[in-house]
Amino acid sequence: MVVRYETVGHVATITMNRPEVANAQSSELIDAIDAAFDVADADDEVRVVILAGEGRHFSSGHDLKDLLNGDDEWVKMRETPEGKFRHEWVMYYGRCQRIYEFRKPTIAAVQGSCVAAGLMLACMCDLIVAADTAVFSNPVLRMTGAGVELLVEPWELGIRKAKEFLWTGEQIDATEAWRLGMVNRVVPADQLMARTRELAERIALVPPVTAQVVKDSINHSAELMGKQQSWKYHFMAHHWAHNTATALGALEARKAKTSMKEVFEEHQGGT
């Protein structure tokens, strides 16, 4: 079972359960997360949703081994440029936006490495609680890509810091992420889930319709500032970059990797 789903009171917890690959996001995992949000959406008793990762790390990004060597229909679709576009539009862009626009408040509970598409996923949640062991990075530019599908960094870190973060591939620890406003709270690692649940239970005291209206209103403010259009622009640029000679050469090099562990160790995570 790649995702665990549980509810306690008015709080649902969706836990990615692939600790052996640092919760790398395979097609199966992405589908399971989406299905779990369906369950949370349909349950009127659920007022807040926590998204967490089992094991030492929140998520190492997309599962490159699955992406390059898997045999599911989504991976097969990537054999053509049109299919690759469709796959990423639905599975990455669309599924992430679904979480961002989810009508109930969401909280990401982040520990260990939160890398590239893992960072993208965490930033789809309304709030982020980080363990003091958490580190955030997006080293995809070193792998020749134009970053992941939704470029969250300018909105999370500010323009100048986003450029530095992406160009250098350097990590940001939990304390710095809090200082920059990317995470809401930093807590001891052994208290991460307890403290996140405490926050969720406090938010659950707000009437559901009120929470939803305020979330929509704040998200609309970001939309008026261009957030959705900037995401869409970058998604198109991301796909243009897929077809550069440099990117295609790097793709062949990635195929030579024999395990997700190799990719994770080389780049501190996925893509």
Helices and strands as residue ranges (DSSP letters): E 3-8, E 11-16, G 19-21, H 27-42, E 48-53, H 64-69, H 73-77, H 81-88, I 89-94, H 95-100, E 106-110, E 113-115, H 117-123, E 127-131, E 135-137, G 139-143, H 153-157, H 159-168, E 172-173, H 174-180, E 185-187, G 189-191, H 192-203, H 208-224, H 227-242, H 245-255, H 260-267
